Amino acid sequence: MLRRFAVTAAASLTALAAAPTALAGPLPVPLPLLGGGQTEDRLTVTVEDVPGVEGTYTLECHPAGGSHPRAQQACDKLDSVTTWGKDPFAPVPKNRMCTFIYGGAATAHITGSWAGRPVDATYSRANGCEISRWDNLVPVLPSGR
């Protein structure tokens, strides 16, 4: 019993002695700390062919601000659809089968940065997939209804 304890203790000490060499070097600093605060979440949203809301708006999040008419709700929506490994601004895949429903001539373009990544996304309401993609970002984009 005493021998088993001694062997276990020696193995543990050997593993602990090797640990500092495995951790040599600086630890990564979380992105929000690099700039002294949150990462910059700033978008420019340009909307065309939507009566009453056409124009270019800025949207800043964390804290919410800018000229977007529903900044807080838009930031909350973006926070809710942002998940690891998934791009909330991704285009409809090329091989996706979409219904032939026309939702109107409305278009939108979103540029800037979100969650530390560049954004350059174009939206339309040309078919069922594009309508769904647009509707998934309301209130960042105006309601098509």
N, C-alpha and C positions, 0 to 999 in steps of 0.2 A: 504494500500500500504506500509506504513512504517512498519507495523507488518510483512508483507510477507518478506520484506527486512531483518528485524532483525532475523527472523527464518532462512532464507537462509544463512545469515552471520554466525549465531551460528552453523549451520550444517557444513559449510565449515571449520570453526575453529576447530571443533571437529575432522573432517577428517584429517586435517593437523596435529593436535596434535598426532594422532595415527600413522601417517606415519613414523616417525623416528624409532619406535619400529619394524615396518615391515622391515625396511632397516637395522636393527642392524646387525653388522657383516661385514666382509670385502667383497668388491666387487670382482668378479673373474677377474683375470688378463689375457688378451689375450695371447695365446700361444707364438706368436712371441716375446713378451716382456720378457718372462721368461728366455730365453737364450741370451738376448741382441740383437737379430736379428731375421731373419726368422727361421721357423722350418727347421730342416735338411731334405733336399730332396736329398737323395743319393741312387743310385741303382747300382747293379752289373748285367750286362747283359751278359749271356753266350750263344753263338750261335754255333750250330753244323750242319754239312752237308749242309752248304750254301757256295759254292766255292767262294773264294776271301774275305769273311768276317767272316770266322770262328774265334772263339777266345772269350776271356773274356774282357769286357770293363767296365769301371766305368763311371757313368753319375751323375754329380752333377748339381743341378739347383738352381737358385736364389743366386748367378749368375751361369750361365752355365759354365761347365768345366768338367774335367775328361778326360779319354782316348777315350771316345766315338767319332767316326769319324764325327758325325753330332750333337754335343751336343746342340747347340742353337735350332736347328729345333726340336730335340727330346724333349727338355724341353717345347718348345712352344706347341708341340702336346699334351704332358701330361697335360699342363695347360688347353688346350682347351677341353679335355675329362673329366676333373675332375669336378664333380658337387656334391653338397650336397646330401647325401643319396645313392650315386651310386658308386660302386667300379670299377674303370677303369681296374683292373686286375682280375676281377671275372671270374671264369671258366664257360664254357658252362653248363647250367643246365642239370642235368641227364636225364630229361624227354623230352628234346628238340629233335625234329625230324630234322635230317640233311641229306643233299644230299650225295650220295656216290661218291664224287669227291675226287680224291687223288691228293694232291698238292705237293707231294715229301716227302723226308725223313728228311727235315729240322726240327730242334727242337731248342727251346730257353728256358732259365730259367732266370727269373728276381727275384732278392732278394734285400732286403734293406728296406728303408722307404720312403714313399711318403705322403705328407700332414699330417704328424704326425702319420701315421699308418704303421705297418709292412707289407712288401710285400714278398710273396713267391709264384710265379706263373710260371707254366710250359706251354709252347706253342708248337704246332705241326701244320702240314698242312695235317692231316689225313683225313679230311672230309670237307664238305662245311662250317659247323659252325666254325670249327677250323681255316680254311683258312680266313674266314671273321674276326674272332677275331684277328688273326695275322695281317691282312691287316689294321685293325682299329688302330694299334699301330705303323705303319710305319710313321716316320723314327726311332722310338725307336728300333724297330726290322728292319732288312734289308728287302727290298722288295723281295718277293718271285718270282718275274717275271724275 
